[in-house]
Amino acid sequence: MRKVTLARGGALSPYSGLGSTHAALTKRLKSGLIEGYELDEVHEYQIKKNPFARIWRRWFSGPSKVAKLSKKSDVIHITDQEQSGLVPKTGKSIVTVHDLFHLNPSERNGVEVGEQNPSFIRKKDLKKIKQGLARASLLICVSKFTQQECEMRFPGTPTAWIPHAIKLQEYEIETDRPSWFSEGVNLLVIGSEEPRKRVDFAVKVCAGMDVTLHKIGAESSTESKRDLCSYAEKINCNLNWVGRLEQEEMVAALQHADALLFPSVAEGFGLPPLEAYAAGTTALVADAPAHNEIPLEHHILPPEDIEAWRTAISELKDESSAVKERAAVFSVENWAKRHQNAYDSLF
């Protein structure tokens, strides 16, 4: 049985995107899901407020500790690209790359993606991240788009495509219709109010339509919530601000909704459309990387064509069998097999 050490820097909430994928990998390795491999150690720490202490840990003591761990583990697996400075100079190492937004900032559909003007310290940090990615034995990419980017920017470093996975059974439980659902058509939009998520576009699509749009996810700020609610009222969109939900509440919302709207123009993967599919619900998704790799072809819509989105909403029908079949491609079992193959490739 080969030993794997999982490494990242400051600990993140399991409710965050990167935090949840780190927690899932930890749990799955502990359970023996990846045949032939077991969890040795987990390297992470509580984030300190002192900026000098944070830099010291990120640039010096953290990499030094991981280098020592690499001498007793068969594989060091760094669970997100922001922590690539931890990649040891010797031994077998893997980095899971969710996206390269900050390493390759851009503008998509008028929305800035990634850090456009990093500080001097951040520039130095980004340089260490790039050096770590180039040093890794293997880059696991959660989307084919990111895999292509990695192959272009880090030529010679092997890559593997391993999309995120979900436990399909968790989305098949019996639930009651949420009490906050309205009569008629109920649509969901899930995520923060980051500009790239384009919640405002979903509001614009639903303006004047006989539908209720439920916004799920903790708000980025009280100001962003106030601005969106005010905008929705101004253009006659029936917006219901729900906030963060527990897992079972989220599943109930997904199961009983008529559709999920996902108008984001930039995602490393984009989990909500997959979750909607697993729950048997249609996800209407903007044609942008990398979340456009998940849905059925006719659920992928032009990012700026409001009428195309409105037409798709008005033509919604029961496609539960088809979307569940698509979701099965991203099962935990398939994920485990892909990880086993990736780990095996190092030996």
C-alpha positions as CSV (number, residue, x, y, z in Angstrom):
1,M,0.0,0.0,0.0
2,R,1.6,3.3,-1.1
3,K,1.3,6.3,1.2
4,V,0.0,9.8,0.1
5,T,0.5,13.0,2.0
6,L,-2.0,15.7,1.1
7,A,-0.7,19.3,1.4
8,R,-2.0,22.8,1.2
9,G,-1.3,26.0,3.1
10,G,-3.8,27.7,5.3
11,A,-6.9,25.6,6.1
12,L,-10.1,26.6,4.3
13,S,-13.7,26.1,5.2
14,P,-15.1,22.8,3.8
15,Y,-18.0,25.0,2.5
16,S,-15.6,26.9,0.1
17,G,-14.8,25.5,-3.4
18,L,-11.1,24.6,-2.8
19,G,-11.8,23.7,0.8
20,S,-14.5,21.2,-0.1
21,T,-12.4,19.5,-2.8
22,H,-9.5,19.2,-0.3
23,A,-11.9,17.7,2.3
24,A,-13.4,15.3,-0.2
25,L,-10.0,14.0,-1.3
26,T,-8.9,13.6,2.4
27,K,-12.0,11.6,3.2
28,R,-11.8,9.4,0.1
29,L,-8.2,8.5,0.7
30,K,-8.9,7.7,4.4
31,S,-11.7,5.4,3.3
32,G,-9.5,3.4,1.0
33,L,-11.5,4.4,-2.1
34,I,-8.4,4.8,-4.2
35,E,-7.1,1.2,-4.6
36,G,-3.5,0.7,-3.6
37,Y,-3.1,4.1,-1.8
38,E,-3.7,5.3,1.7
39,L,-3.6,8.6,3.5
40,D,-0.3,9.2,5.3
41,E,-0.5,12.8,6.6
42,V,-2.3,16.1,5.9
43,H,-0.3,19.3,5.9
44,E,-2.3,22.4,6.5
45,Y,-2.4,25.1,9.2
46,Q,-4.6,27.8,10.6
47,I,-4.2,31.1,8.8
48,K,-2.6,33.8,11.0
49,K,-3.5,37.5,10.9
50,N,0.1,38.7,11.0
51,P,1.1,39.2,7.3
52,F,4.8,38.5,8.1
53,A,4.0,35.2,9.8
54,R,1.8,34.3,6.8
55,I,4.6,34.9,4.3
56,W,7.1,33.0,6.4
57,R,4.9,30.0,6.5
58,R,3.9,30.2,2.9
59,W,7.4,30.7,1.5
60,F,9.7,29.1,4.0
61,S,8.5,26.9,6.8
62,G,5.7,25.3,4.8
63,P,7.8,24.2,1.9
64,S,10.5,23.0,4.3
65,K,8.0,20.8,6.2
66,V,6.5,19.3,3.0
67,A,10.1,18.6,1.8
68,K,10.6,16.5,5.0
69,L,7.3,14.7,4.5
70,S,8.2,13.8,1.0
71,K,11.0,11.6,2.3
72,K,8.6,9.3,4.1
73,S,5.6,9.4,1.7
74,D,5.4,7.8,-1.7
75,V,3.5,10.8,-3.1
76,I,3.0,14.4,-2.1
77,H,-0.3,15.6,-3.5
78,I,-0.9,19.4,-3.3
79,T,-4.6,19.9,-3.6
80,D,-4.8,23.3,-5.4
81,Q,-2.6,25.3,-7.6
82,E,-2.4,28.3,-5.3
83,Q,-0.2,26.1,-3.0
84,S,2.2,25.0,-5.7
85,G,5.1,26.7,-3.9
86,L,5.0,23.6,-1.6
87,V,6.1,21.3,-4.4
88,P,9.3,19.6,-3.1
89,K,12.4,19.5,-5.2
90,T,12.8,15.7,-4.9
91,G,10.3,12.8,-4.8
92,K,7.0,12.3,-6.6
93,S,4.6,15.2,-6.5
94,I,1.2,16.0,-7.9
95,V,-0.7,19.3,-8.0
96,T,-4.4,19.4,-8.6
97,V,-5.0,22.5,-10.9
98,H,-8.5,23.9,-10.7
99,D,-7.8,26.9,-12.9
100,L,-5.1,29.3,-14.0
101,F,-7.1,32.5,-13.5
102,H,-4.5,34.3,-11.4
103,L,-1.5,33.0,-13.4
104,N,-3.1,34.0,-16.7
105,P,-5.5,36.9,-16.0
106,S,-7.9,37.8,-18.8
107,E,-11.2,39.5,-19.7
108,R,-14.2,37.4,-20.8
109,N,-17.4,39.0,-22.0
110,G,-16.4,42.3,-20.4
111,V,-15.6,40.7,-17.0
112,E,-12.1,40.7,-15.6
113,V,-11.0,37.2,-14.6
114,G,-8.0,36.8,-12.3
115,E,-5.8,39.4,-10.6
116,Q,-5.1,42.1,-13.1
117,N,-2.7,44.2,-11.0
118,P,-1.1,42.1,-8.4
119,S,1.1,43.7,-5.7
120,F,4.9,43.3,-5.6
121,I,4.5,40.6,-2.9
122,R,1.8,38.8,-4.9
123,K,4.0,38.9,-8.1
124,K,6.7,37.2,-6.2
125,D,4.2,34.6,-4.8
126,L,2.9,34.0,-8.3
127,K,6.4,33.3,-9.5
128,K,6.9,30.7,-6.8
129,I,3.5,29.1,-7.8
130,K,4.6,28.9,-11.5
131,Q,8.0,27.4,-10.5
132,G,6.2,24.8,-8.3
133,L,3.9,23.8,-11.1
134,A,6.8,23.4,-13.5
135,R,8.6,21.2,-10.9
136,A,5.7,18.8,-10.2
137,S,5.8,15.2,-11.5
138,L,2.1,15.5,-12.6
139,L,-0.6,18.1,-12.9
140,I,-4.1,16.8,-12.3
141,C,-6.5,19.1,-14.2
142,V,-10.2,19.3,-13.3
143,S,-11.2,20.4,-16.8
144,K,-10.0,19.7,-20.3
145,F,-9.7,23.5,-20.8
146,T,-7.3,23.8,-17.9
147,Q,-5.4,20.7,-19.1
148,Q,-4.8,22.4,-22.5
149,E,-3.7,25.6,-20.7
150,C,-1.3,23.6,-18.5
151,E,0.2,21.8,-21.5
152,M,0.8,25.1,-23.2
153,R,2.3,26.9,-20.2
154,F,4.2,24.0,-18.6
155,P,5.4,22.0,-21.6
156,G,7.1,18.8,-20.5
157,T,5.1,18.4,-17.3
158,P,2.7,15.5,-17.6
159,T,-1.0,16.2,-17.1
160,A,-4.1,14.1,-16.4
161,W,-7.8,15.1,-16.7
162,I,-9.7,14.2,-13.6
163,P,-13.0,16.1,-13.2
164,H,-14.6,16.6,-9.8
165,A,-17.0,14.0,-8.7
166,I,-20.1,13.8,-6.5
167,K,-21.9,11.1,-4.6
168,L,-24.9,10.5,-6.8
169,Q,-26.8,8.8,-4.0
170,E,-26.8,12.1,-2.0
171,Y,-28.9,13.7,-4.7
172,E,-31.4,10.8,-4.9
173,I,-32.8,11.1,-1.3
174,E,-36.5,11.8,-0.8
175,T,-37.1,15.5,0.1
176,D,-40.0,17.8,0.6
177,R,-40.6,20.8,-1.7
178,P,-39.0,23.9,0.0
179,S,-41.5,26.0,1.8
180,W,-40.0,29.1,0.3
181,F,-40.8,28.0,-3.3
182,S,-43.5,30.0,-5.1
183,E,-46.4,28.7,-7.2
184,G,-45.4,28.4,-10.8
185,V,-41.8,28.3,-12.2
186,N,-39.0,28.2,-9.7
187,L,-35.4,28.8,-11.0
188,L,-32.2,28.7,-9.0
189,V,-29.0,30.7,-9.3
190,I,-26.1,29.4,-7.1
191,G,-22.9,31.2,-6.1
192,S,-21.4,34.4,-4.9
193,E,-21.8,37.9,-6.4
194,E,-18.3,37.8,-8.0
195,P,-18.6,39.7,-11.3
196,R,-17.6,36.5,-13.3
197,K,-20.6,34.6,-11.8
198,R,-22.9,37.2,-13.4
199,V,-25.9,36.8,-11.1
200,D,-27.0,40.1,-12.5
201,F,-27.4,38.5,-15.9
202,A,-29.7,35.8,-14.5
203,V,-31.8,38.6,-12.9
204,K,-31.9,40.4,-16.3
205,V,-33.0,37.2,-18.0
206,C,-35.9,36.7,-15.6
207,A,-37.0,40.3,-15.7
208,G,-40.7,40.5,-16.7
209,M,-41.1,36.7,-16.8
210,D,-43.6,34.9,-14.7
211,V,-40.9,33.0,-12.7
212,T,-39.3,33.2,-9.3
213,L,-35.5,33.4,-9.2
214,H,-34.0,32.1,-6.0
215,K,-30.5,33.2,-5.2
216,I,-28.6,30.6,-3.1
217,G,-25.2,31.1,-1.5
218,A,-23.8,33.4,1.2
219,E,-23.6,36.9,-0.1
220,S,-20.2,38.4,-0.8
221,S,-21.2,41.5,1.1
222,T,-24.3,43.3,2.4
223,E,-23.7,45.9,-0.3
224,S,-23.7,43.4,-3.1
225,K,-26.9,41.9,-1.8
226,R,-28.6,45.3,-1.5
227,D,-27.5,46.3,-5.0
228,L,-28.7,43.1,-6.7
229,C,-32.1,43.2,-4.8
230,S,-32.5,46.8,-5.8
231,Y,-31.7,46.0,-9.5
232,A,-34.1,43.1,-9.5
233,E,-36.9,45.3,-8.2
234,K,-36.1,48.0,-10.7
235,I,-36.4,45.7,-13.7
236,N,-39.3,43.6,-12.4
237,C,-37.5,40.4,-11.6
238,N,-39.1,38.3,-8.8
239,L,-35.9,37.6,-6.9
240,N,-35.9,35.7,-3.6
241,W,-32.6,35.9,-1.7
242,V,-32.2,32.6,0.1
243,G,-28.6,32.7,1.3
244,R,-26.5,29.6,2.3
245,L,-28.2,26.3,2.7
246,E,-27.2,23.0,4.4
247,Q,-26.6,20.1,2.1
248,E,-30.0,18.4,2.5
249,E,-31.8,21.8,2.0
250,M,-29.7,22.3,-1.2
251,V,-30.6,18.9,-2.5
252,A,-34.3,19.6,-1.9
253,A,-34.0,22.9,-3.8
254,L,-32.3,21.3,-6.7
255,Q,-34.7,18.4,-6.9
256,H,-37.9,20.5,-6.9
257,A,-36.6,23.5,-9.0
258,D,-37.6,23.8,-12.7
259,A,-34.1,24.6,-13.6
260,L,-30.7,26.0,-12.5
261,L,-29.4,29.1,-14.3
262,F,-25.6,29.2,-14.4
263,P,-24.5,32.2,-16.5
264,S,-20.9,32.4,-15.2
265,V,-18.2,33.2,-17.8
266,A,-15.3,31.6,-15.9
267,E,-15.1,28.5,-13.8
268,G,-12.4,26.1,-12.9
269,F,-15.1,23.4,-13.1
270,G,-18.5,24.6,-12.1
271,L,-20.1,22.1,-9.6
272,P,-23.7,23.4,-9.4
273,P,-24.7,22.3,-13.0
274,L,-23.5,18.8,-12.1
275,E,-25.3,18.8,-8.8
276,A,-28.5,19.9,-10.6
277,Y,-28.1,17.0,-13.1
278,A,-27.6,14.5,-10.3
279,A,-30.8,15.8,-8.7
280,G,-32.6,15.3,-12.0
281,T,-33.0,19.0,-12.8
282,T,-32.0,20.8,-16.0
283,A,-29.1,23.3,-15.8
284,L,-28.9,26.1,-18.4
285,V,-25.3,27.0,-18.7
286,A,-23.3,29.8,-20.4
287,D,-21.0,28.6,-23.2
288,A,-17.8,29.4,-21.4
289,P,-15.0,27.3,-19.9
290,A,-14.9,25.1,-18.1
291,H,-18.5,24.5,-16.9
292,N,-19.5,24.1,-20.6
293,E,-17.8,20.7,-20.4
294,I,-20.5,19.3,-18.2
295,P,-24.0,19.8,-19.7
296,L,-25.9,18.2,-22.6
297,E,-25.4,20.2,-25.8
298,H,-28.8,21.8,-25.9
299,H,-28.4,23.2,-22.3
300,I,-25.4,25.3,-23.3
301,L,-26.4,28.8,-24.2
302,P,-24.8,31.9,-25.7
303,P,-23.4,34.0,-22.8
304,E,-25.0,37.3,-23.9
305,D,-28.2,36.2,-25.7
306,I,-30.9,37.0,-23.2
307,E,-33.7,35.9,-25.6
308,A,-32.0,32.5,-26.0
309,W,-32.1,32.0,-22.3
310,R,-35.7,33.2,-22.0
311,T,-36.7,30.8,-24.8
312,A,-34.9,27.9,-23.1
313,I,-36.8,28.7,-19.8
314,S,-40.2,28.8,-21.6
315,E,-39.5,25.4,-23.3
316,L,-38.4,23.6,-20.1
317,K,-39.5,20.0,-19.9
318,D,-38.8,16.9,-17.8
319,E,-35.3,15.6,-18.8
320,S,-34.5,13.9,-15.5
321,S,-33.5,10.5,-17.0
322,A,-31.1,12.1,-19.5
323,V,-29.4,14.5,-17.1
324,K,-29.0,11.8,-14.4
325,E,-27.3,9.6,-17.0
326,R,-24.9,12.4,-17.8
327,A,-24.2,13.0,-14.1
328,A,-23.2,9.4,-13.7
329,V,-20.1,10.1,-15.8
330,F,-18.8,12.1,-12.9
331,S,-19.4,9.5,-10.2
332,V,-17.1,9.1,-7.2
333,E,-16.3,5.5,-8.5
334,N,-15.1,6.9,-11.9
335,W,-13.1,9.6,-10.0
336,A,-11.4,7.0,-7.8
337,K,-10.3,4.9,-10.8
338,R,-8.9,8.0,-12.6
339,H,-6.9,8.9,-9.5
340,Q,-5.6,5.4,-9.2
341,N,-4.4,5.6,-12.8
342,A,-2.8,9.0,-12.2
343,Y,-1.0,7.8,-9.1
344,D,0.1,4.6,-10.8
345,S,1.6,6.6,-13.7
346,L,4.3,8.0,-11.3
347,F,5.8,4.5,-10.7
